[in-house]
Amino acid sequence: MKKLAILSLVAAALMSASPASAQKLDLSTVKCKEFMTSGPENIAFIMMWLQGYYSDEDASPIVDFDKMKEAIAKMGEYCTKNADNGLITAAEEVLQK
């Protein structure tokens, strides 16, 4: 039930975004400190993308919200200690292990 509620919130947030406010984000330029202060919704969206990017090519199309929470916590720990490091560097450290 909890997973359904989270999925519903993510879907609602995606639907509410209008094309007029569409933005692009080059993750190769984002620093850890910027990521950590971008807000919970942006952190969740970025982490969802990063987990997909760093998953195996033949991985099943499953969103594991418990794994995502763990990954967000690990990224938070890493980025707190390494605020000036790039987000991609952090993701490689955290998500590829």
Biopython code that builds the backbone (N, CA, C, O; Angstrom):
import numpy as np
from Bio.PDB.StructureBuilder import StructureBuilder

atoms = [
    (1, "MET", "N", (0.816, -1.189, 0.000)),
    (1, "MET", "CA", (0.000, 0.000, 0.000)),
    (1, "MET", "C", (0.864, 1.258, 0.000)),
    (1, "MET", "O", (0.569, 2.232, -0.692)),
    (2, "LYS", "N", (1.941, 1.217, 0.794)),
    (2, "LYS", "CA", (2.843, 2.359, 0.874)),
    (2, "LYS", "C", (3.491, 2.621, -0.498)),
    (2, "LYS", "O", (3.648, 3.769, -0.914)),
    (3, "LYS", "N", (3.865, 1.529, -1.191)),
    (3, "LYS", "CA", (4.501, 1.670, -2.502)),
    (3, "LYS", "C", (3.530, 2.282, -3.505)),
    (3, "LYS", "O", (3.922, 3.091, -4.346)),
    (4, "LEU", "N", (2.264, 1.891, -3.411)),
    (4, "LEU", "CA", (1.256, 2.436, -4.313)),
    (4, "LEU", "C", (1.091, 3.934, -4.084)),
    (4, "LEU", "O", (0.940, 4.699, -5.036)),
    (5, "ALA", "N", (1.119, 4.346, -2.832)),
    (5, "ALA", "CA", (0.987, 5.767, -2.512)),
    (5, "ALA", "C", (2.178, 6.556, -3.064)),
    (5, "ALA", "O", (1.998, 7.641, -3.615)),
    (6, "ILE", "N", (3.379, 6.021, -2.921)),
    (6, "ILE", "CA", (4.571, 6.696, -3.432)),
    (6, "ILE", "C", (4.506, 6.787, -4.948)),
    (6, "ILE", "O", (4.802, 7.832, -5.527)),
    (7, "LEU", "N", (4.118, 5.689, -5.592)),
    (7, "LEU", "CA", (4.007, 5.669, -7.044)),
    (7, "LEU", "C", (2.969, 6.675, -7.513)),
    (7, "LEU", "O", (3.175, 7.355, -8.519)),
    (8, "SER", "N", (1.856, 6.777, -6.796)),
    (8, "SER", "CA", (0.816, 7.743, -7.146)),
    (8, "SER", "C", (1.322, 9.174, -7.046)),
    (8, "SER", "O", (1.007, 10.006, -7.896)),
    (9, "LEU", "N", (2.105, 9.463, -6.011)),
    (9, "LEU", "CA", (2.667, 10.807, -5.845)),
    (9, "LEU", "C", (3.629, 11.146, -6.971)),
    (9, "LEU", "O", (3.612, 12.258, -7.499)),
    (10, "VAL", "N", (4.466, 10.184, -7.337)),
    (10, "VAL", "CA", (5.412, 10.416, -8.430)),
    (10, "VAL", "C", (4.658, 10.650, -9.730)),
    (10, "VAL", "O", (4.990, 11.564, -10.485)),
    (11, "ALA", "N", (3.639, 9.825, -9.998)),
    (11, "ALA", "CA", (2.843, 9.977, -11.219)),
    (11, "ALA", "C", (2.143, 11.332, -11.253)),
    (11, "ALA", "O", (2.117, 11.994, -12.291)),
    (12, "ALA", "N", (1.580, 11.744, -10.126)),
    (12, "ALA", "CA", (0.893, 13.033, -10.064)),
    (12, "ALA", "C", (1.861, 14.181, -10.310)),
    (12, "ALA", "O", (1.527, 15.147, -10.996)),
    (13, "ALA", "N", (3.052, 14.073, -9.754)),
    (13, "ALA", "CA", (4.050, 15.127, -9.955)),
    (13, "ALA", "C", (4.469, 15.208, -11.415)),
    (13, "ALA", "O", (4.645, 16.298, -11.959)),
    (14, "LEU", "N", (4.626, 14.056, -12.043)),
    (14, "LEU", "CA", (5.004, 14.051, -13.454)),
    (14, "LEU", "C", (3.907, 14.635, -14.324)),
    (14, "LEU", "O", (4.194, 15.370, -15.269)),
    (15, "MET", "N", (2.663, 14.322, -14.024)),
    (15, "MET", "CA", (1.542, 14.816, -14.819)),
    (15, "MET", "C", (1.340, 16.320, -14.648)),
    (15, "MET", "O", (0.898, 17.002, -15.572)),
    (16, "SER", "N", (1.664, 16.826, -13.470)),
    (16, "SER", "CA", (1.425, 18.241, -13.213)),
    (16, "SER", "C", (2.474, 19.148, -13.852)),
    (16, "SER", "O", (2.272, 20.359, -13.943)),
    (17, "ALA", "N", (3.576, 18.580, -14.289)),
    (17, "ALA", "CA", (4.614, 19.402, -14.927)),
    (17, "ALA", "C", (4.149, 19.809, -16.315)),
    (17, "ALA", "O", (3.805, 18.963, -17.140)),
    (18, "SER", "N", (4.144, 21.090, -16.559)),
    (18, "SER", "CA", (3.692, 21.574, -17.864)),
    (18, "SER", "C", (4.884, 21.767, -18.790)),
    (18, "SER", "O", (5.984, 22.066, -18.325)),
    (19, "PRO", "N", (4.681, 21.600, -20.095)),
    (19, "PRO", "CA", (5.785, 21.790, -21.036)),
    (19, "PRO", "C", (6.390, 23.188, -20.978)),
    (19, "PRO", "O", (7.573, 23.361, -21.271)),
    (20, "ALA", "N", (5.603, 24.173, -20.610)),
    (20, "ALA", "CA", (6.118, 25.548, -20.548)),
    (20, "ALA", "C", (7.191, 25.695, -19.481)),
    (20, "ALA", "O", (8.073, 26.547, -19.596)),
    (21, "SER", "N", (7.119, 24.866, -18.441)),
    (21, "SER", "CA", (8.113, 24.970, -17.380)),
    (21, "SER", "C", (9.171, 23.877, -17.484)),
    (21, "SER", "O", (9.925, 23.649, -16.538)),
    (22, "ALA", "N", (9.230, 23.207, -18.616)),
    (22, "ALA", "CA", (10.205, 22.141, -18.800)),
    (22, "ALA", "C", (11.615, 22.696, -18.664)),
    (22, "ALA", "O", (11.913, 23.803, -19.112)),
    (23, "GLN", "N", (12.460, 21.912, -18.046)),
    (23, "GLN", "CA", (13.842, 22.322, -17.844)),
    (23, "GLN", "C", (14.747, 21.166, -18.216)),
    (23, "GLN", "O", (14.313, 20.017, -18.286)),
    (24, "LYS", "N", (15.999, 21.481, -18.453)),
    (24, "LYS", "CA", (17.021, 20.476, -18.691)),
    (24, "LYS", "C", (18.033, 20.581, -17.568)),
    (24, "LYS", "O", (18.322, 21.667, -17.065)),
    (25, "LEU", "N", (18.560, 19.443, -17.189)),
    (25, "LEU", "CA", (19.553, 19.412, -16.127)),
    (25, "LEU", "C", (20.705, 18.533, -16.580)),
    (25, "LEU", "O", (20.527, 17.335, -16.797)),
    (26, "ASP", "N", (21.868, 19.115, -16.720)),
    (26, "ASP", "CA", (23.060, 18.369, -17.092)),
    (26, "ASP", "C", (23.676, 17.826, -15.814)),
    (26, "ASP", "O", (24.339, 18.558, -15.079)),
    (27, "LEU", "N", (23.458, 16.552, -15.550)),
    (27, "LEU", "CA", (23.916, 15.959, -14.299)),
    (27, "LEU", "C", (25.434, 15.959, -14.168)),
    (27, "LEU", "O", (25.960, 15.850, -13.061)),
    (28, "SER", "N", (26.140, 16.081, -15.288)),
    (28, "SER", "CA", (27.599, 16.098, -15.210)),
    (28, "SER", "C", (28.122, 17.405, -14.604)),
    (28, "SER", "O", (29.300, 17.492, -14.255)),
    (29, "THR", "N", (27.273, 18.407, -14.475)),
    (29, "THR", "CA", (27.701, 19.691, -13.907)),
    (29, "THR", "C", (27.198, 19.911, -12.476)),
    (29, "THR", "O", (27.563, 20.898, -11.837)),
    (30, "VAL", "N", (26.374, 19.010, -11.978)),
    (30, "VAL", "CA", (25.765, 19.173, -10.649)),
    (30, "VAL", "C", (26.733, 18.700, -9.572)),
    (30, "VAL", "O", (27.299, 17.610, -9.663)),
    (31, "LYS", "N", (26.912, 19.519, -8.569)),
    (31, "LYS", "CA", (27.738, 19.173, -7.413)),
    (31, "LYS", "C", (26.854, 18.552, -6.333)),
    (31, "LYS", "O", (25.642, 18.761, -6.307)),
    (32, "CYS", "N", (27.475, 17.798, -5.456)),
    (32, "CYS", "CA", (26.742, 17.140, -4.376)),
    (32, "CYS", "C", (25.922, 18.123, -3.552)),
    (32, "CYS", "O", (24.773, 17.844, -3.210)),
    (33, "LYS", "N", (26.513, 19.278, -3.231)),
    (33, "LYS", "CA", (25.795, 20.241, -2.389)),
    (33, "LYS", "C", (24.531, 20.754, -3.083)),
    (33, "LYS", "O", (23.518, 20.993, -2.425)),
    (34, "GLU", "N", (24.586, 20.924, -4.414)),
    (34, "GLU", "CA", (23.409, 21.357, -5.165)),
    (34, "GLU", "C", (22.340, 20.267, -5.165)),
    (34, "GLU", "O", (21.152, 20.545, -5.004)),
    (35, "PHE", "N", (22.774, 19.045, -5.344)),
    (35, "PHE", "CA", (21.858, 17.904, -5.315)),
    (35, "PHE", "C", (21.148, 17.818, -3.968)),
    (35, "PHE", "O", (19.932, 17.633, -3.912)),
    (36, "MET", "N", (21.910, 17.951, -2.884)),
    (36, "MET", "CA", (21.357, 17.804, -1.535)),
    (36, "MET", "C", (20.370, 18.912, -1.185)),
    (36, "MET", "O", (19.500, 18.712, -0.337)),
    (37, "THR", "N", (20.485, 20.068, -1.817)),
    (37, "THR", "CA", (19.588, 21.181, -1.508)),
    (37, "THR", "C", (18.509, 21.370, -2.575)),
    (37, "THR", "O", (17.800, 22.376, -2.562)),
    (38, "SER", "N", (18.377, 20.418, -3.494)),
    (38, "SER", "CA", (17.424, 20.573, -4.595)),
    (38, "SER", "C", (15.989, 20.207, -4.226)),
    (38, "SER", "O", (15.080, 20.384, -5.037)),
    (39, "GLY", "N", (15.777, 19.706, -3.026)),
    (39, "GLY", "CA", (14.433, 19.361, -2.575)),
    (39, "GLY", "C", (14.122, 17.886, -2.760)),
    (39, "GLY", "O", (14.671, 17.238, -3.652)),
    (40, "PRO", "N", (13.246, 17.358, -1.922)),
    (40, "PRO", "CA", (12.954, 15.917, -1.927)),
    (40, "PRO", "C", (12.424, 15.396, -3.260)),
    (40, "PRO", "O", (12.778, 14.293, -3.675)),
    (41, "GLU", "N", (11.587, 16.168, -3.928)),
    (41, "GLU", "CA", (11.021, 15.712, -5.191)),
    (41, "GLU", "C", (12.107, 15.603, -6.256)),
    (41, "GLU", "O", (12.166, 14.609, -6.979)),
    (42, "ASN", "N", (12.964, 16.610, -6.358)),
    (42, "ASN", "CA", (14.049, 16.569, -7.338)),
    (42, "ASN", "C", (15.047, 15.463, -7.021)),
    (42, "ASN", "O", (15.537, 14.786, -7.925)),
    (43, "ILE", "N", (15.343, 15.280, -5.748)),
    (43, "ILE", "CA", (16.251, 14.201, -5.345)),
    (43, "ILE", "C", (15.674, 12.856, -5.777)),
    (43, "ILE", "O", (16.396, 12.016, -6.315)),
    (44, "ALA", "N", (14.385, 12.648, -5.545)),
    (44, "ALA", "CA", (13.748, 11.387, -5.931)),
    (44, "ALA", "C", (13.795, 11.177, -7.441)),
    (44, "ALA", "O", (14.115, 10.081, -7.903)),
    (45, "PHE", "N", (13.479, 12.223, -8.217)),
    (45, "PHE", "CA", (13.510, 12.103, -9.682)),
    (45, "PHE", "C", (14.921, 11.781, -10.176)),
    (45, "PHE", "O", (15.109, 10.894, -11.008)),
    (46, "ILE", "N", (15.904, 12.508, -9.656)),
    (46, "ILE", "CA", (17.283, 12.304, -10.084)),
    (46, "ILE", "C", (17.764, 10.913, -9.696)),
    (46, "ILE", "O", (18.420, 10.239, -10.489)),
    (47, "MET", "N", (17.444, 10.483, -8.489)),
    (47, "MET", "CA", (17.862, 9.148, -8.044)),
    (47, "MET", "C", (17.204, 8.060, -8.879)),
    (47, "MET", "O", (17.834, 7.047, -9.181)),
    (48, "MET", "N", (15.954, 8.255, -9.254)),
    (48, "MET", "CA", (15.269, 7.273, -10.099)),
    (48, "MET", "C", (16.025, 7.153, -11.423)),
    (48, "MET", "O", (16.267, 6.048, -11.908)),
    (49, "TRP", "N", (16.393, 8.286, -11.998)),
    (49, "TRP", "CA", (17.121, 8.268, -13.264)),
    (49, "TRP", "C", (18.487, 7.612, -13.095)),
    (49, "TRP", "O", (18.875, 6.766, -13.900)),
    (50, "LEU", "N", (19.222, 8.003, -12.040)),
    (50, "LEU", "CA", (20.553, 7.448, -11.807)),
    (50, "LEU", "C", (20.511, 5.940, -11.601)),
    (50, "LEU", "O", (21.365, 5.219, -12.115)),
    (51, "GLN", "N", (19.528, 5.465, -10.857)),
    (51, "GLN", "CA", (19.435, 4.026, -10.634)),
    (51, "GLN", "C", (19.177, 3.299, -11.950)),
    (51, "GLN", "O", (19.727, 2.221, -12.175)),
    (52, "GLY", "N", (18.366, 3.861, -12.804)),
    (52, "GLY", "CA", (18.144, 3.255, -14.108)),
    (52, "GLY", "C", (19.403, 3.283, -14.959)),
    (52, "GLY", "O", (19.727, 2.304, -15.631)),
    (53, "TYR", "N", (20.103, 4.393, -14.930)),
    (53, "TYR", "CA", (21.322, 4.549, -15.725)),
    (53, "TYR", "C", (22.401, 3.573, -15.289)),
    (53, "TYR", "O", (23.101, 3.005, -16.127)),
    (54, "TYR", "N", (22.542, 3.374, -13.985)),
    (54, "TYR", "CA", (23.595, 2.510, -13.465)),
    (54, "TYR", "C", (23.159, 1.060, -13.269)),
    (54, "TYR", "O", (23.921, 0.263, -12.721)),
    (55, "SER", "N", (21.957, 0.702, -13.701)),
    (55, "SER", "CA", (21.537, -0.692, -13.590)),
    (55, "SER", "C", (22.079, -1.484, -14.776)),
    (55, "SER", "O", (22.446, -0.907, -15.800)),
    (56, "ASP", "N", (22.125, -2.787, -14.634)),
    (56, "ASP", "CA", (22.585, -3.652, -15.716)),
    (56, "ASP", "C", (21.671, -3.519, -16.917)),
    (56, "ASP", "O", (20.473, -3.275, -16.778)),
    (57, "GLU", "N", (22.244, -3.680, -18.088)),
    (57, "GLU", "CA", (21.484, -3.524, -19.329)),
    (57, "GLU", "C", (20.302, -4.484, -19.401)),
    (57, "GLU", "O", (19.248, -4.137, -19.933)),
    (58, "ASP", "N", (20.476, -5.685, -18.869)),
    (58, "ASP", "CA", (19.411, -6.681, -18.944)),
    (58, "ASP", "C", (18.631, -6.817, -17.628)),
    (58, "ASP", "O", (17.956, -7.821, -17.401)),
    (59, "ALA", "N", (18.731, -5.803, -16.768)),
    (59, "ALA", "CA", (18.009, -5.826, -15.488)),
    (59, "ALA", "C", (16.498, -5.748, -15.734)),
    (59, "ALA", "O", (16.040, -5.125, -16.692)),
    (60, "SER", "N", (15.757, -6.380, -14.866)),
    (60, "SER", "CA", (14.299, -6.343, -14.960)),
    (60, "SER", "C", (13.800, -4.918, -14.714)),
    (60, "SER", "O", (14.399, -4.175, -13.937)),
    (61, "PRO", "N", (12.715, -4.543, -15.369)),
    (61, "PRO", "CA", (12.174, -3.184, -15.193)),
    (61, "PRO", "C", (11.361, -3.066, -13.907)),
    (61, "PRO", "O", (10.143, -2.896, -13.937)),
    (62, "ILE", "N", (12.052, -3.156, -12.794)),
    (62, "ILE", "CA", (11.401, -3.129, -11.482)),
    (62, "ILE", "C", (11.907, -1.926, -10.699)),
    (62, "ILE", "O", (13.112, -1.687, -10.617)),
    (63, "VAL", "N", (10.982, -1.179, -10.129)),
    (63, "VAL", "CA", (11.346, -0.078, -9.242)),
    (63, "VAL", "C", (11.237, -0.601, -7.818)),
    (63, "VAL", "O", (10.142, -0.895, -7.338)),
    (64, "ASP", "N", (12.364, -0.716, -7.155)),
    (64, "ASP", "CA", (12.413, -1.201, -5.779)),
    (64, "ASP", "C", (12.549, 0.021, -4.866)),
    (64, "ASP", "O", (13.638, 0.576, -4.716)),
    (65, "PHE", "N", (11.447, 0.428, -4.266)),
    (65, "PHE", "CA", (11.442, 1.656, -3.469)),
    (65, "PHE", "C", (12.305, 1.533, -2.211)),
    (65, "PHE", "O", (12.870, 2.523, -1.744)),
    (66, "ASP", "N", (12.405, 0.322, -1.666)),
    (66, "ASP", "CA", (13.282, 0.142, -0.505)),
    (66, "ASP", "C", (14.743, 0.354, -0.897)),
    (66, "ASP", "O", (15.502, 0.992, -0.167)),
    (67, "LYS", "N", (15.133, -0.189, -2.063)),
    (67, "LYS", "CA", (16.496, 0.019, -2.555)),
    (67, "LYS", "C", (16.745, 1.494, -2.851)),
    (67, "LYS", "O", (17.841, 2.009, -2.628)),
    (68, "MET", "N", (15.718, 2.162, -3.352)),
    (68, "MET", "CA", (15.863, 3.574, -3.666)),
    (68, "MET", "C", (16.090, 4.384, -2.384)),
    (68, "MET", "O", (16.933, 5.280, -2.357)),
    (69, "LYS", "N", (15.344, 4.070, -1.334)),
    (69, "LYS", "CA", (15.546, 4.766, -0.060)),
    (69, "LYS", "C", (16.970, 4.563, 0.438)),
    (69, "LYS", "O", (17.611, 5.505, 0.904)),
    (70, "GLU", "N", (17.467, 3.321, 0.337)),
    (70, "GLU", "CA", (18.834, 3.026, 0.762)),
    (70, "GLU", "C", (19.840, 3.817, -0.072)),
    (70, "GLU", "O", (20.798, 4.375, 0.463)),
    (71, "ALA", "N", (19.619, 3.862, -1.376)),
    (71, "ALA", "CA", (20.531, 4.588, -2.264)),
    (71, "ALA", "C", (20.520, 6.074, -1.950)),
    (71, "ALA", "O", (21.571, 6.715, -1.947)),
    (72, "ILE", "N", (19.346, 6.628, -1.685)),
    (72, "ILE", "CA", (19.250, 8.053, -1.335)),
    (72, "ILE", "C", (20.009, 8.318, -0.037)),
    (72, "ILE", "O", (20.712, 9.321, 0.078)),
    (73, "ALA", "N", (19.869, 7.428, 0.932)),
    (73, "ALA", "CA", (20.582, 7.592, 2.200)),
    (73, "ALA", "C", (22.094, 7.526, 1.988)),
    (73, "ALA", "O", (22.841, 8.316, 2.564)),
    (74, "LYS", "N", (22.540, 6.586, 1.164)),
    (74, "LYS", "CA", (23.977, 6.459, 0.892)),
    (74, "LYS", "C", (24.500, 7.676, 0.135)),
    (74, "LYS", "O", (25.596, 8.163, 0.413)),
    (75, "MET", "N", (23.712, 8.163, -0.823)),
    (75, "MET", "CA", (24.123, 9.372, -1.554)),
    (75, "MET", "C", (24.188, 10.551, -0.598)),
    (75, "MET", "O", (25.093, 11.380, -0.693)),
    (76, "GLY", "N", (23.234, 10.629, 0.321)),
    (76, "GLY", "CA", (23.234, 11.702, 1.317)),
    (76, "GLY", "C", (24.477, 11.676, 2.180)),
    (76, "GLY", "O", (25.087, 12.712, 2.442)),
    (77, "GLU", "N", (24.850, 10.474, 2.624)),
    (77, "GLU", "CA", (26.064, 10.327, 3.433)),
    (77, "GLU", "C", (27.294, 10.758, 2.637)),
    (77, "GLU", "O", (28.129, 11.522, 3.121)),
    (78, "TYR", "N", (27.389, 10.254, 1.411)),
    (78, "TYR", "CA", (28.548, 10.577, 0.572)),
    (78, "TYR", "C", (28.601, 12.075, 0.299)),
    (78, "TYR", "O", (29.652, 12.699, 0.451)),
    (79, "CYS", "N", (27.480, 12.650, -0.099)),
    (79, "CYS", "CA", (27.458, 14.063, -0.480)),
    (79, "CYS", "C", (27.660, 14.996, 0.706)),
    (79, "CYS", "O", (28.187, 16.097, 0.545)),
    (80, "THR", "N", (27.252, 14.573, 1.877)),
    (80, "THR", "CA", (27.494, 15.378, 3.075)),
    (80, "THR", "C", (28.993, 15.479, 3.344)),
    (80, "THR", "O", (29.491, 16.534, 3.739)),
    (81, "LYS", "N", (29.701, 14.381, 3.130)),
    (81, "LYS", "CA", (31.146, 14.355, 3.364)),
    (81, "LYS", "C", (31.941, 14.954, 2.207)),
    (81, "LYS", "O", (33.080, 15.383, 2.393)),
    (82, "ASN", "N", (31.347, 14.985, 1.013)),
    (82, "ASN", "CA", (32.057, 15.403, -0.195)),
    (82, "ASN", "C", (31.225, 16.414, -0.984)),
    (82, "ASN", "O", (30.937, 16.196, -2.161)),
    (83, "ALA", "N", (30.846, 17.496, -0.355)),
    (83, "ALA", "CA", (29.903, 18.460, -0.930)),
    (83, "ALA", "C", (30.362, 19.044, -2.267)),
    (83, "ALA", "O", (29.524, 19.383, -3.102)),
    (84, "ASP", "N", (31.658, 19.169, -2.487)),
    (84, "ASP", "CA", (32.148, 19.774, -3.726)),
    (84, "ASP", "C", (32.382, 18.769, -4.855)),
    (84, "ASP", "O", (32.743, 19.153, -5.968)),
    (85, "ASN", "N", (32.176, 17.489, -4.568)),
    (85, "ASN", "CA", (32.322, 16.482, -5.619)),
    (85, "ASN", "C", (31.131, 16.525, -6.558)),
    (85, "ASN", "O", (30.039, 16.946, -6.180)),
    (86, "GLY", "N", (31.355, 16.085, -7.779)),
    (86, "GLY", "CA", (30.279, 16.019, -8.753)),
    (86, "GLY", "C", (29.299, 14.903, -8.428)),
    (86, "GLY", "O", (29.668, 13.896, -7.825)),
    (87, "LEU", "N", (28.060, 15.088, -8.827)),
    (87, "LEU", "CA", (27.014, 14.099, -8.570)),
    (87, "LEU", "C", (27.321, 12.771, -9.263)),
    (87, "LEU", "O", (27.067, 11.707, -8.697)),
    (88, "ILE", "N", (27.860, 12.822, -10.471)),
    (88, "ILE", "CA", (28.177, 11.593, -11.194)),
    (88, "ILE", "C", (29.286, 10.826, -10.475)),
    (88, "ILE", "O", (29.244, 9.597, -10.415)),
    (89, "THR", "N", (30.258, 11.521, -9.939)),
    (89, "THR", "CA", (31.305, 10.869, -9.139)),
    (89, "THR", "C", (30.678, 10.172, -7.938)),
    (89, "THR", "O", (31.021, 9.033, -7.622)),
    (90, "ALA", "N", (29.763, 10.860, -7.275)),
    (90, "ALA", "CA", (29.068, 10.277, -6.130)),
    (90, "ALA", "C", (28.270, 9.048, -6.542)),
    (90, "ALA", "O", (28.305, 8.023, -5.861)),
    (91, "ALA", "N", (27.560, 9.149, -7.640)),
    (91, "ALA", "CA", (26.742, 8.021, -8.104)),
    (91, "ALA", "C", (27.611, 6.821, -8.443)),
    (91, "ALA", "O", (27.245, 5.684, -8.147)),
    (92, "GLU", "N", (28.755, 7.068, -9.060)),
    (92, "GLU", "CA", (29.656, 5.964, -9.379)),
    (92, "GLU", "C", (30.173, 5.298, -8.113)),
    (92, "GLU", "O", (30.327, 4.077, -8.078)),
    (93, "GLU", "N", (30.437, 6.066, -7.091)),
    (93, "GLU", "CA", (30.893, 5.520, -5.823)),
    (93, "GLU", "C", (29.804, 4.731, -5.112)),
    (93, "GLU", "O", (30.051, 3.656, -4.565)),
    (94, "VAL", "N", (28.612, 5.274, -5.129)),
    (94, "VAL", "CA", (27.511, 4.700, -4.346)),
    (94, "VAL", "C", (26.737, 3.622, -5.095)),
    (94, "VAL", "O", (26.443, 2.568, -4.530)),
    (95, "LEU", "N", (26.410, 3.868, -6.336)),
    (95, "LEU", "CA", (25.491, 2.987, -7.066)),
    (95, "LEU", "C", (26.179, 1.845, -7.800)),
    (95, "LEU", "O", (25.519, 0.872, -8.165)),
    (96, "GLN", "N", (27.463, 1.934, -8.023)),
    (96, "GLN", "CA", (28.140, 0.869, -8.739)),
    (96, "GLN", "C", (28.745, -0.169, -7.806)),
    (96, "GLN", "O", (29.431, -1.082, -8.267)),
    (97, "LYS", "N", (28.511, -0.053, -6.533)),
    (97, "LYS", "CA", (29.066, -1.016, -5.580)),
    (97, "LYS", "C", (28.069, -2.077, -5.261)),
    (97, "LYS", "O", (28.357, -2.978, -4.474)),
]
sb = StructureBuilder()
sb.init_structure("model")
sb.init_model(0)
sb.init_chain("A")
sb.init_seg("    ")
for serial, (resi, resn, name, xyz) in enumerate(atoms, 1):
    if name == "N":
        sb.init_residue(resn, " ", resi, " ")
    sb.init_atom(name, np.array(xyz, "f"), 0.0, 1.0, " ", f" {name:<3s}", serial, name[0])
structure = sb.get_structure()
